[in-house]
Amino acid sequence: MGQYSEKYVQSLNEPEVFWAEAAKAVDWNQPWACVLDGSEAPYYRCFFGAKLNTCYNALDRLVKNGRADEVIKELVALMREKIGSVAAFKLATKAKRLPKTRSGKILRGTMRSMADGTEHKVPATIDNPTTLGEIAENLTALGYPKSV
């Protein structure tokens, strides 16, 4: 019997073993109390008690495992498909933290000035100004500011 057939038979005969093994491919924040909770049959709960961060599993884990370039390439393609070429979205980077502010418009202007290499001030409304330094490092890694 082939591997697929064996896994299929196991999924029918030993569903808890099958799904517990499959769940090893995901990073969990909190493990489950039981793989399959049938206490309210015919309604079942899978991985009862477990917690996971979907965004981490979908994106951050790939970046952490050296696949950031793939994530960025796919993000650029998706943005161009959904928004169109007018946005001219070409580059992306992963920031450790994002600045918190009451005025996104002012912050966007500050970040644009950072990318353009022009003088900028830290907005008075920003809660964590050190994040701008981290973003500046990311911009430098992408080759910004671009020389004219």
N, CA, C and O atoms as a GROMACS GRO file, in nm:
protein
  592
    1MET      N    1   0.084  -0.117   0.000
    1MET     CA    2   0.000   0.000   0.000
    1MET      C    3   0.090   0.124   0.000
    1MET      O    4   0.191   0.127   0.070
    2GLY      N    5   0.053   0.227  -0.078
    2GLY     CA    6   0.132   0.349  -0.085
    2GLY      C    7   0.113   0.437   0.038
    2GLY      O    8   0.024   0.413   0.120
    3GLN      N    9   0.199   0.538   0.052
    3GLN     CA   10   0.195   0.625   0.169
    3GLN      C   11   0.061   0.697   0.180
    3GLN      O   12   0.006   0.708   0.290
    4TYR      N   13   0.007   0.746   0.069
    4TYR     CA   14  -0.121   0.815   0.073
    4TYR      C   15  -0.230   0.721   0.124
    4TYR      O   16  -0.310   0.757   0.210
    5SER      N   17  -0.233   0.601   0.070
    5SER     CA   18  -0.334   0.503   0.110
    5SER      C   19  -0.322   0.469   0.258
    5SER      O   20  -0.422   0.456   0.328
    6GLU      N   21  -0.199   0.455   0.305
    6GLU     CA   22  -0.177   0.425   0.447
    6GLU      C   23  -0.228   0.539   0.536
    6GLU      O   24  -0.294   0.515   0.638
    7LYS      N   25  -0.198   0.663   0.497
    7LYS     CA   26  -0.244   0.779   0.574
    7LYS      C   27  -0.396   0.789   0.570
    7LYS      O   28  -0.459   0.823   0.671
    8TYR      N   29  -0.454   0.760   0.457
    8TYR     CA   30  -0.600   0.765   0.444
    8TYR      C   31  -0.665   0.663   0.536
    8TYR      O   32  -0.761   0.696   0.607
    9VAL      N   33  -0.615   0.542   0.537
    9VAL     CA   34  -0.669   0.437   0.624
    9VAL      C   35  -0.650   0.477   0.770
    9VAL      O   36  -0.740   0.458   0.852
   10GLN      N   37  -0.533   0.533   0.803
   10GLN     CA   38  -0.509   0.577   0.941
   10GLN      C   39  -0.606   0.688   0.980
   10GLN      O   40  -0.654   0.690   1.093
   11SER      N   41  -0.636   0.780   0.888
   11SER     CA   42  -0.729   0.889   0.919
   11SER      C   43  -0.868   0.837   0.951
   11SER      O   44  -0.942   0.900   1.027
   12LEU      N   45  -0.905   0.724   0.893
   12LEU     CA   46  -1.036   0.664   0.921
   12LEU      C   47  -1.035   0.578   1.047
   12LEU      O   48  -1.128   0.583   1.127
   13ASN      N   49  -0.930   0.501   1.065
   13ASN     CA   50  -0.922   0.407   1.178
   13ASN      C   51  -0.870   0.469   1.307
   13ASN      O   52  -0.913   0.432   1.416
   14GLU      N   53  -0.779   0.563   1.294
   14GLU     CA   54  -0.718   0.628   1.411
   14GLU      C   55  -0.713   0.780   1.388
   14GLU      O   56  -0.605   0.837   1.375
   15PRO      N   57  -0.830   0.844   1.384
   15PRO     CA   58  -0.831   0.988   1.351
   15PRO      C   59  -0.752   1.074   1.449
   15PRO      O   60  -0.688   1.171   1.408
   16GLU      N   61  -0.754   1.040   1.577
   16GLU     CA   62  -0.680   1.122   1.674
   16GLU      C   63  -0.529   1.112   1.651
   16GLU      O   64  -0.459   1.213   1.659
   17VAL      N   65  -0.480   0.994   1.622
   17VAL     CA   66  -0.336   0.976   1.594
   17VAL      C   67  -0.300   1.048   1.465
   17VAL      O   68  -0.198   1.117   1.458
   18PHE      N   69  -0.385   1.032   1.363
   18PHE     CA   70  -0.359   1.097   1.234
   18PHE      C   71  -0.351   1.248   1.249
   18PHE      O   72  -0.254   1.309   1.202
   19TRP      N   73  -0.450   1.310   1.314
   19TRP     CA   74  -0.454   1.456   1.325
   19TRP      C   75  -0.347   1.509   1.422
   19TRP      O   76  -0.296   1.619   1.400
   20ALA      N   77  -0.314   1.435   1.524
   20ALA     CA   78  -0.207   1.478   1.615
   20ALA      C   79  -0.074   1.483   1.540
   20ALA      O   80   0.007   1.573   1.562
   21GLU      N   81  -0.052   1.387   1.453
   21GLU     CA   82   0.070   1.385   1.372
   21GLU      C   83   0.070   1.499   1.271
   21GLU      O   84   0.172   1.565   1.252
   22ALA      N   85  -0.044   1.523   1.207
   22ALA     CA   86  -0.054   1.632   1.109
   22ALA      C   87  -0.034   1.768   1.175
   22ALA      O   88   0.020   1.859   1.113
   23ALA      N   89  -0.078   1.782   1.300
   23ALA     CA   90  -0.070   1.909   1.371
   23ALA      C   91   0.073   1.949   1.406
   23ALA      O   92   0.098   2.063   1.445
   24LYS      N   93   0.166   1.856   1.393
   24LYS     CA   94   0.306   1.888   1.421
   24LYS      C   95   0.363   1.986   1.318
   24LYS      O   96   0.468   2.046   1.341
   25ALA      N   97   0.294   2.002   1.205
   25ALA     CA   98   0.339   2.094   1.100
   25ALA      C   99   0.304   2.239   1.133
   25ALA      O  100   0.341   2.330   1.058
   26VAL      N  101   0.233   2.261   1.244
   26VAL     CA  102   0.189   2.395   1.284
   26VAL      C  103   0.254   2.429   1.418
   26VAL      O  104   0.273   2.342   1.503
   27ASP      N  105   0.288   2.557   1.436
   27ASP     CA  106   0.341   2.603   1.566
   27ASP      C  107   0.223   2.643   1.654
   27ASP      O  108   0.140   2.724   1.614
   28TRP      N  109   0.217   2.586   1.772
   28TRP     CA  110   0.107   2.610   1.866
   28TRP      C  111   0.156   2.696   1.982
   28TRP      O  112   0.265   2.675   2.034
   29ASN      N  113   0.074   2.793   2.023
   29ASN     CA  114   0.106   2.874   2.140
   29ASN      C  115   0.071   2.798   2.268
   29ASN      O  116   0.137   2.813   2.371
   30GLN      N  117  -0.031   2.716   2.258
   30GLN     CA  118  -0.075   2.635   2.372
   30GLN      C  119  -0.123   2.501   2.317
   30GLN      O  120  -0.205   2.498   2.225
   31PRO      N  121  -0.073   2.391   2.370
   31PRO     CA  122  -0.114   2.260   2.318
   31PRO      C  123  -0.259   2.228   2.353
   31PRO      O  124  -0.319   2.290   2.441
   32TRP      N  125  -0.313   2.131   2.285
   32TRP     CA  126  -0.452   2.092   2.306
   32TRP      C  127  -0.466   1.997   2.423
   32TRP      O  128  -0.373   1.925   2.459
   33ALA      N  129  -0.586   1.999   2.482
   33ALA     CA  130  -0.617   1.903   2.589
   33ALA      C  131  -0.651   1.768   2.528
   33ALA      O  132  -0.615   1.664   2.583
   34CYS      N  133  -0.721   1.770   2.416
   34CYS     CA  134  -0.747   1.647   2.342
   34CYS      C  135  -0.761   1.680   2.194
   34CYS      O  136  -0.806   1.789   2.158
   35VAL      N  137  -0.722   1.587   2.110
   35VAL     CA  138  -0.726   1.610   1.966
   35VAL      C  139  -0.870   1.619   1.916
   35VAL      O  140  -0.903   1.707   1.837
   36LEU      N  141  -0.955   1.529   1.961
   36LEU     CA  142  -1.094   1.524   1.915
   36LEU      C  143  -1.185   1.510   2.035
   36LEU      O  144  -1.187   1.405   2.100
   37ASP      N  145  -1.260   1.614   2.064
   37ASP     CA  146  -1.353   1.613   2.176
   37ASP      C  147  -1.491   1.575   2.125
   37ASP      O  148  -1.555   1.653   2.054
   38GLY      N  149  -1.538   1.456   2.161
   38GLY     CA  150  -1.668   1.408   2.118
   38GLY      C  151  -1.771   1.412   2.229
   38GLY      O  152  -1.873   1.343   2.222
   39SER      N  153  -1.747   1.492   2.332
   39SER     CA  154  -1.837   1.495   2.447
   39SER      C  155  -1.975   1.549   2.412
   39SER      O  156  -2.071   1.526   2.486
   40GLU      N  157  -1.988   1.620   2.301
   40GLU     CA  158  -2.117   1.673   2.258
   40GLU      C  159  -2.155   1.618   2.121
   40GLU      O  160  -2.211   1.689   2.038
   41ALA      N  161  -2.123   1.489   2.098
   41ALA     CA  162  -2.154   1.426   1.970
   41ALA      C  163  -2.304   1.442   1.941
   41ALA      O  164  -2.385   1.431   2.033
   42PRO      N  165  -2.340   1.467   1.820
   42PRO     CA  166  -2.263   1.456   1.696
   42PRO      C  167  -2.179   1.579   1.662
   42PRO      O  168  -2.125   1.588   1.552
   43TYR      N  169  -2.168   1.673   1.755
   43TYR     CA  170  -2.083   1.790   1.732
   43TYR      C  171  -1.948   1.767   1.798
   43TYR      O  172  -1.940   1.734   1.916
   44TYR      N  173  -1.842   1.783   1.721
   44TYR     CA  174  -1.707   1.756   1.769
   44TYR      C  175  -1.623   1.882   1.769
   44TYR      O  176  -1.646   1.973   1.690
   45ARG      N  177  -1.525   1.887   1.857
   45ARG     CA  178  -1.429   1.996   1.860
   45ARG      C  179  -1.289   1.937   1.840
   45ARG      O  180  -1.249   1.843   1.909
   46CYS      N  181  -1.219   1.993   1.746
   46CYS     CA  182  -1.083   1.946   1.718
   46CYS      C  183  -0.982   2.033   1.792
   46CYS      O  184  -1.000   2.154   1.803
   47PHE      N  185  -0.878   1.971   1.844
   47PHE     CA  186  -0.769   2.039   1.915
   47PHE      C  187  -0.825   2.127   2.027
   47PHE      O  188  -0.786   2.243   2.042
   48PHE      N  189  -0.915   2.071   2.104
   48PHE     CA  190  -0.983   2.143   2.212
   48PHE      C  191  -0.881   2.197   2.312
   48PHE      O  192  -0.795   2.125   2.361
   49GLY      N  193  -0.894   2.327   2.343
   49GLY     CA  194  -0.806   2.392   2.439
   49GLY      C  195  -0.679   2.451   2.380
   49GLY      O  196  -0.606   2.523   2.448
   50ALA      N  197  -0.653   2.421   2.254
   50ALA     CA  198  -0.529   2.469   2.191
   50ALA      C  199  -0.544   2.614   2.145
   50ALA      O  200  -0.654   2.662   2.119
   51LYS      N  201  -0.429   2.681   2.135
   51LYS     CA  202  -0.426   2.817   2.082
   51LYS      C  203  -0.310   2.828   1.985
   51LYS      O  204  -0.203   2.772   2.007
   52LEU      N  205  -0.335   2.900   1.877
   52LEU     CA  206  -0.229   2.926   1.780
   52LEU      C  207  -0.248   3.063   1.720
   52LEU      O  208  -0.357   3.119   1.724
   53ASN      N  209  -0.141   3.117   1.665
   53ASN     CA  210  -0.143   3.246   1.598
   53ASN      C  211  -0.139   3.218   1.449
   53ASN      O  212  -0.036   3.178   1.395
   54THR      N  213  -0.252   3.239   1.383
   54THR     CA  214  -0.262   3.207   1.241
   54THR      C  215  -0.166   3.290   1.157
   54THR      O  216  -0.103   3.238   1.065
   55CYS      N  217  -0.155   3.418   1.189
   55CYS     CA  218  -0.065   3.505   1.112
   55CYS      C  219   0.080   3.457   1.126
   55CYS      O  220   0.154   3.454   1.028
   56TYR      N  221   0.118   3.419   1.247
   56TYR     CA  222   0.254   3.368   1.267
   56TYR      C  223   0.276   3.245   1.179
   56TYR      O  224   0.379   3.234   1.111
   57ASN      N  225   0.181   3.152   1.180
   57ASN     CA  226   0.197   3.029   1.103
   57ASN      C  227   0.195   3.055   0.952
   57ASN      O  228   0.261   2.984   0.877
   58ALA      N  229   0.120   3.155   0.909
   58ALA     CA  230   0.110   3.183   0.766
   58ALA      C  231   0.226   3.266   0.713
   58ALA      O  232   0.267   3.248   0.598
   59LEU      N  233   0.281   3.357   0.794
   59LEU     CA  234   0.383   3.448   0.746
   59LEU      C  235   0.513   3.445   0.825
   59LEU      O  236   0.619   3.414   0.771
   60ASP      N  237   0.504   3.477   0.953
   60ASP     CA  238   0.625   3.495   1.034
   60ASP      C  239   0.713   3.371   1.038
   60ASP      O  240   0.835   3.381   1.036
   61ARG      N  241   0.650   3.256   1.044
   61ARG     CA  242   0.729   3.132   1.050
   61ARG      C  243   0.811   3.114   0.922
   61ARG      O  244   0.924   3.066   0.926
   62LEU      N  245   0.752   3.151   0.808
   62LEU     CA  246   0.825   3.142   0.681
   62LEU      C  247   0.945   3.236   0.681
   62LEU      O  248   1.054   3.199   0.638
   63VAL      N  249   0.923   3.359   0.730
   63VAL     CA  250   1.031   3.457   0.736
   63VAL      C  251   1.141   3.406   0.829
   63VAL      O  252   1.259   3.412   0.797
   64LYS      N  253   1.100   3.355   0.945
   64LYS     CA  254   1.195   3.304   1.044
   64LYS      C  255   1.279   3.188   0.988
   64LYS      O  256   1.395   3.171   1.025
   65ASN      N  257   1.220   3.110   0.898
   65ASN     CA  258   1.289   2.994   0.842
   65ASN      C  259   1.360   3.027   0.711
   65ASN      O  260   1.388   2.938   0.631
   66GLY      N  261   1.388   3.157   0.688
   66GLY     CA  262   1.469   3.196   0.574
   66GLY      C  263   1.395   3.209   0.442
   66GLY      O  264   1.457   3.209   0.336
   67ARG      N  265   1.263   3.220   0.448
   67ARG     CA  266   1.186   3.230   0.324
   67ARG      C  267   1.123   3.368   0.305
   67ARG      O  268   1.020   3.381   0.239
   68ALA      N  269   1.185   3.471   0.364
   68ALA     CA  270   1.131   3.607   0.356
   68ALA      C  271   1.119   3.653   0.210
   68ALA      O  272   1.021   3.720   0.175
   69ASP      N  273   1.216   3.619   0.128
   69ASP     CA  274   1.211   3.662  -0.012
   69ASP      C  275   1.088   3.607  -0.083
   69ASP      O  276   1.028   3.677  -0.165
   70GLU      N  277   1.051   3.483  -0.053
   70GLU     CA  278   0.931   3.424  -0.113
   70GLU      C  279   0.806   3.498  -0.068
   70GLU      O  280   0.717   3.526  -0.149
   71VAL      N  281   0.799   3.530   0.062
   71VAL     CA  282   0.684   3.601   0.117
   71VAL      C  283   0.672   3.738   0.052
   71VAL      O  284   0.563   3.778   0.011
   72ILE      N  285   0.783   3.810   0.042
   72ILE     CA  286   0.782   3.944  -0.016
   72ILE      C  287   0.742   3.938  -0.163
   72ILE      O  288   0.662   4.020  -0.208
   73LYS      N  289   0.796   3.842  -0.238
   73LYS     CA  290   0.763   3.828  -0.380
   73LYS      C  291   0.613   3.801  -0.397
   73LYS      O  292   0.549   3.860  -0.485
   74GLU      N  293   0.558   3.715  -0.314
   74GLU     CA  294   0.415   3.684  -0.323
   74GLU      C  295   0.331   3.805  -0.282
   74GLU      O  296   0.226   3.830  -0.342
   75LEU      N  297   0.375   3.880  -0.181
   75LEU     CA  298   0.304   3.999  -0.138
   75LEU      C  299   0.302   4.105  -0.248
   75LEU      O  300   0.198   4.166  -0.273
   76VAL      N  301   0.415   4.127  -0.313
   76VAL     CA  302   0.421   4.224  -0.422
   76VAL      C  303   0.326   4.182  -0.535
   76VAL      O  304   0.253   4.266  -0.587
   77ALA      N  305   0.327   4.055  -0.572
   77ALA     CA  306   0.239   4.007  -0.679
   77ALA      C  307   0.092   4.024  -0.641
   77ALA      O  308   0.011   4.065  -0.723
   78LEU      N  309   0.058   3.994  -0.516
   78LEU     CA  310  -0.079   4.007  -0.470
   78LEU      C  311  -0.125   4.153  -0.470
   78LEU      O  312  -0.237   4.183  -0.512
   79MET      N  313  -0.039   4.243  -0.425
   79MET     CA  314  -0.073   4.386  -0.424
   79MET      C  315  -0.093   4.437  -0.566
   79MET      O  316  -0.186   4.513  -0.592
   80ARG      N  317  -0.008   4.396  -0.657
   80ARG     CA  318  -0.024   4.440  -0.796
   80ARG      C  319  -0.152   4.384  -0.857
   80ARG      O  320  -0.219   4.451  -0.935
   81GLU      N  321  -0.186   4.260  -0.821
   81GLU     CA  322  -0.308   4.199  -0.874
   81GLU      C  323  -0.433   4.269  -0.818
   81GLU      O  324  -0.526   4.298  -0.893
   82LYS      N  325  -0.434   4.295  -0.687
   82LYS     CA  326  -0.553   4.350  -0.622
   82LYS      C  327  -0.565   4.501  -0.639
   82LYS      O  328  -0.676   4.552  -0.657
   83ILE      N  329  -0.454   4.573  -0.633
   83ILE     CA  330  -0.457   4.719  -0.638
   83ILE      C  331  -0.428   4.768  -0.779
   83ILE      O  332  -0.483   4.870  -0.823
   84GLY      N  333  -0.343   4.698  -0.849
   84GLY     CA  334  -0.309   4.737  -0.985
   84GLY      C  335  -0.172   4.799  -0.994
   84GLY      O  336  -0.107   4.825  -0.893
   85SER      N  337  -0.129   4.821  -1.115
   85SER     CA  338   0.006   4.872  -1.138
   85SER      C  339   0.018   5.020  -1.101
   85SER      O  340   0.129   5.071  -1.090
   86VAL      N  341  -0.095   5.089  -1.081
   86VAL     CA  342  -0.091   5.230  -1.044
   86VAL      C  343  -0.015   5.248  -0.913
   86VAL      O  344   0.056   5.347  -0.896
   87ALA      N  345  -0.030   5.154  -0.822
   87ALA     CA  346   0.037   5.164  -0.692
   87ALA      C  347   0.187   5.145  -0.705
   87ALA      O  348   0.262   5.189  -0.618
   88ALA      N  349   0.233   5.081  -0.811
   88ALA     CA  350   0.375   5.055  -0.835
   88ALA      C  351   0.442   4.994  -0.712
   88ALA      O  352   0.554   5.030  -0.677
   89PHE      N  353   0.375   4.901  -0.649
   89PHE     CA  354   0.427   4.833  -0.531
   89PHE      C  355   0.537   4.738  -0.575
   89PHE      O  356   0.512   4.644  -0.651
   90LYS      N  357   0.661   4.762  -0.529
   90LYS     CA  358   0.774   4.684  -0.575
   90LYS      C  359   0.850   4.616  -0.463
   90LYS      O  360   0.905   4.507  -0.482
   91LEU      N  361   0.854   4.678  -0.346
   91LEU     CA  362   0.935   4.626  -0.237
   91LEU      C  363   0.853   4.614  -0.109
   91LEU      O  364   0.755   4.686  -0.090
   92ALA      N  365   0.894   4.524  -0.025
   92ALA     CA  366   0.833   4.509   0.107
   92ALA      C  367   0.941   4.466   0.204
   92ALA      O  368   1.043   4.410   0.164
   93THR      N  369   0.920   4.494   0.329
   93THR     CA  370   1.012   4.453   0.434
   93THR      C  371   0.933   4.421   0.558
   93THR      O  372   0.818   4.464   0.572
   94LYS      N  373   0.991   4.346   0.646
   94LYS     CA  374   0.923   4.308   0.771
   94LYS      C  375   0.977   4.396   0.883
   94LYS      O  376   1.097   4.402   0.907
   95ALA      N  377   0.885   4.464   0.951
   95ALA     CA  378   0.923   4.548   1.064
   95ALA      C  379   0.900   4.470   1.194
   95ALA      O  380   0.800   4.400   1.208
   96LYS      N  381   0.993   4.484   1.287
   96LYS     CA  382   0.976   4.417   1.417
   96LYS      C  383   0.856   4.474   1.491
   96LYS      O  384   0.778   4.401   1.550
   97ARG      N  385   0.844   4.608   1.486
   97ARG     CA  386   0.732   4.677   1.551
   97ARG      C  387   0.689   4.792   1.461
   97ARG      O  388   0.766   4.841   1.379
   98LEU      N  389   0.565   4.834   1.478
   98LEU     CA  390   0.514   4.949   1.404
   98LEU      C  391   0.491   5.064   1.501
   98LEU      O  392   0.454   5.042   1.617
   99PRO      N  393   0.512   5.186   1.454
   99PRO     CA  394   0.487   5.300   1.542
   99PRO      C  395   0.339   5.316   1.571
   99PRO      O  396   0.254   5.289   1.486
  100LYS      N  397   0.309   5.359   1.691
  100LYS     CA  398   0.170   5.385   1.730
  100LYS      C  399   0.151   5.535   1.736
  100LYS      O  400   0.227   5.606   1.802
  101THR      N  401   0.050   5.584   1.666
  101THR     CA  402   0.023   5.727   1.662
  101THR      C  403  -0.125   5.752   1.640
  101THR      O  404  -0.198   5.664   1.594
  102ARG      N  405  -0.168   5.872   1.674
  102ARG     CA  406  -0.308   5.909   1.652
  102ARG      C  407  -0.328   5.959   1.509
  102ARG      O  408  -0.442   5.963   1.461
  103SER      N  409  -0.221   5.996   1.442
  103SER     CA  410  -0.234   6.052   1.307
  103SER      C  411  -0.151   5.972   1.207
  103SER      O  412  -0.030   5.993   1.195
  104GLY      N  413  -0.217   5.883   1.138
  104GLY     CA  414  -0.148   5.804   1.036
  104GLY      C  415  -0.097   5.890   0.922
  104GLY      O  416   0.006   5.859   0.862
  105LYS      N  417  -0.170   5.998   0.891
  105LYS     CA  418  -0.131   6.084   0.780
  105LYS      C  419   0.005   6.150   0.807
  105LYS      O  420   0.090   6.154   0.719
  106ILE      N  421   0.024   6.200   0.929
  106ILE     CA  422   0.152   6.263   0.965
  106ILE      C  423   0.263   6.159   0.964
  106ILE      O  424   0.374   6.186   0.915
  107LEU      N  425   0.236   6.042   1.017
  107LEU     CA  426   0.336   5.936   1.021
  107LEU      C  427   0.376   5.891   0.880
  107LEU      O  428   0.494   5.868   0.854
  108ARG      N  429   0.279   5.879   0.790
  108ARG     CA  430   0.311   5.842   0.651
  108ARG      C  431   0.403   5.946   0.589
  108ARG      O  432   0.496   5.911   0.516
  109GLY      N  433   0.378   6.074   0.618
  109GLY     CA  434   0.465   6.180   0.567
  109GLY      C  435   0.606   6.168   0.622
  109GLY      O  436   0.703   6.188   0.549
  110THR      N  437   0.617   6.136   0.750
  110THR     CA  438   0.749   6.119   0.813
  110THR      C  439   0.823   6.003   0.748
  110THR      O  440   0.942   6.013   0.717
  111MET      N  441   0.753   5.893   0.728
  111MET     CA  442   0.818   5.775   0.669
  111MET      C  443   0.855   5.802   0.524
  111MET      O  444   0.959   5.755   0.477
  112ARG      N  445   0.773   5.877   0.452
  112ARG     CA  446   0.806   5.913   0.314
  112ARG      C  447   0.934   5.998   0.313
  112ARG      O  448   1.022   5.976   0.229
  113SER      N  449   0.944   6.094   0.406
  113SER     CA  450   1.065   6.177   0.415
  113SER      C  451   1.186   6.092   0.447
  113SER      O  452   1.295   6.116   0.394
  114MET      N  453   1.171   5.992   0.534
  114MET     CA  454   1.281   5.902   0.567
  114MET      C  455   1.327   5.828   0.442
  114MET      O  456   1.447   5.815   0.418
  115ALA      N  457   1.231   5.779   0.363
  115ALA     CA  458   1.265   5.704   0.241
  115ALA      C  459   1.328   5.794   0.135
  115ALA      O  460   1.414   5.751   0.058
  116ASP      N  461   1.284   5.922   0.132
  116ASP     CA  462   1.338   6.017   0.034
  116ASP      C  463   1.471   6.076   0.078
  116ASP      O  464   1.541   6.138  -0.002
  117GLY      N  465   1.506   6.057   0.205
  117GLY     CA  466   1.632   6.112   0.256
  117GLY      C  467   1.622   6.261   0.286
  117GLY      O  468   1.724   6.330   0.291
  118THR      N  469   1.501   6.310   0.306
  118THR     CA  470   1.485   6.452   0.339
  118THR      C  471   1.465   6.468   0.490
  118THR      O  472   1.436   6.371   0.560
  119GLU      N  473   1.482   6.591   0.536
  119GLU     CA  474   1.471   6.618   0.679
  119GLU      C  475   1.329   6.586   0.728
  119GLU      O  476   1.230   6.613   0.661
  120HIS      N  477   1.323   6.528   0.845
  120HIS     CA  478   1.193   6.496   0.904
  120HIS      C  479   1.200   6.510   1.055
  120HIS      O  480   1.307   6.504   1.116
  121LYS      N  481   1.085   6.530   1.114
  121LYS     CA  482   1.075   6.539   1.259
  121LYS      C  483   0.993   6.422   1.309
  121LYS      O  484   0.905   6.372   1.240
  122VAL      N  485   1.023   6.379   1.431
  122VAL     CA  486   0.944   6.274   1.493
  122VAL      C  487   0.811   6.337   1.535
  122VAL      O  488   0.810   6.435   1.610
  123PRO      N  489   0.700   6.282   1.488
  123PRO     CA  490   0.570   6.340   1.523
  123PRO      C  491   0.549   6.340   1.675
  123PRO      O  492   0.584   6.244   1.743
  124ALA      N  493   0.491   6.448   1.725
  124ALA     CA  494   0.463   6.458   1.869
  124ALA      C  495   0.360   6.356   1.913
  124ALA      O  496   0.352   6.322   2.031
  125THR      N  497   0.280   6.307   1.818
  125THR     CA  498   0.172   6.213   1.852
  125THR      C  499   0.218   6.068   1.857
  125THR      O  500   0.138   5.979   1.886
  126ILE      N  501   0.346   6.042   1.830
  126ILE     CA  502   0.394   5.903   1.826
  126ILE      C  503   0.423   5.853   1.968
  126ILE      O  504   0.485   5.923   2.048
  127ASP      N  505   0.376   5.732   1.998
  127ASP     CA  506   0.394   5.674   2.131
  127ASP      C  507   0.531   5.609   2.150
  127ASP      O  508   0.585   5.610   2.261
  128ASN      N  509   0.586   5.552   2.044
  128ASN     CA  510   0.710   5.476   2.056
  128ASN      C  511   0.808   5.517   1.945
  128ASN      O  512   0.821   5.446   1.846
  129PRO      N  513   0.875   5.630   1.961
  129PRO     CA  514   0.961   5.684   1.854
  129PRO      C  515   1.078   5.594   1.815
  129PRO      O  516   1.131   5.609   1.705
  130THR      N  517   1.120   5.502   1.900
  130THR     CA  518   1.233   5.415   1.865
  130THR      C  519   1.200   5.326   1.745
  130THR      O  520   1.291   5.278   1.677
  131THR      N  521   1.071   5.303   1.719
  131THR     CA  522   1.034   5.220   1.604
  131THR      C  523   1.076   5.287   1.473
  131THR      O  524   1.103   5.218   1.375
  132LEU      N  525   1.082   5.421   1.471
  132LEU     CA  526   1.124   5.489   1.348
  132LEU      C  527   1.269   5.455   1.315
  132LEU      O  528   1.304   5.442   1.198
  133GLY      N  529   1.354   5.440   1.417
  133GLY     CA  530   1.492   5.398   1.393
  133GLY      C  531   1.499   5.259   1.333
  133GLY      O  532   1.580   5.233   1.244
  134GLU      N  533   1.413   5.170   1.382
  134GLU     CA  534   1.409   5.033   1.328
  134GLU      C  535   1.362   5.035   1.182
  134GLU      O  536   1.416   4.962   1.098
  135ILE      N  537   1.264   5.118   1.154
  135ILE     CA  538   1.214   5.128   1.016
  135ILE      C  539   1.322   5.190   0.927
  135ILE      O  540   1.337   5.150   0.812
  136ALA      N  541   1.396   5.288   0.978
  136ALA     CA  542   1.506   5.349   0.902
  136ALA      C  543   1.610   5.243   0.866
  136ALA      O  544   1.663   5.244   0.754
  137GLU      N  545   1.640   5.152   0.958
  137GLU     CA  546   1.734   5.044   0.930
  137GLU      C  547   1.682   4.955   0.817
  137GLU      O  548   1.758   4.916   0.729
  138ASN      N  549   1.551   4.924   0.819
  138ASN     CA  550   1.490   4.843   0.713
  138ASN      C  551   1.498   4.916   0.579
  138ASN      O  552   1.528   4.855   0.476
  139LEU      N  553   1.471   5.047   0.580
  139LEU     CA  554   1.478   5.125   0.457
  139LEU      C  555   1.620   5.125   0.401
  139LEU      O  556   1.640   5.113   0.280
  140THR      N  557   1.719   5.140   0.489
  140THR     CA  558   1.860   5.137   0.447
  140THR      C  559   1.893   5.002   0.382
  140THR      O  560   1.963   4.997   0.281
  141ALA      N  561   1.843   4.894   0.442
  141ALA     CA  562   1.867   4.760   0.386
  141ALA      C  563   1.807   4.744   0.248
  141ALA      O  564   1.856   4.666   0.167
  142LEU      N  565   1.698   4.820   0.219
  142LEU     CA  566   1.634   4.815   0.088
  142LEU      C  567   1.698   4.912  -0.011
  142LEU      O  568   1.659   4.917  -0.128
  143GLY      N  569   1.798   4.990   0.037
  143GLY     CA  570   1.867   5.082  -0.051
  143GLY      C  571   1.813   5.224  -0.047
  143GLY      O  572   1.840   5.303  -0.137
  144TYR      N  573   1.738   5.256   0.055
  144TYR     CA  574   1.685   5.392   0.070
  144TYR      C  575   1.772   5.470   0.166
  144TYR      O  576   1.831   5.409   0.255
  145PRO      N  577   1.782   5.601   0.153
  145PRO     CA  578   1.717   5.681   0.049
  145PRO      C  579   1.787   5.662  -0.086
  145PRO      O  580   1.908   5.644  -0.093
  146LYS      N  581   1.707   5.666  -0.191
  146LYS     CA  582   1.761   5.654  -0.327
  146LYS      C  583   1.828   5.786  -0.364
  146LYS      O  584   1.773   5.894  -0.340
  147SER      N  585   1.946   5.778  -0.422
  147SER     CA  586   2.014   5.901  -0.465
  147SER      C  587   1.956   5.947  -0.598
  147SER      O  588   1.925   5.866  -0.686
  148VAL      N  589   1.943   6.077  -0.610
  148VAL     CA  590   1.879   6.133  -0.732
  148VAL      C  591   1.981   6.158  -0.838
  148VAL      O  592   1.947   6.205  -0.947
   0.00000   0.00000   0.00000
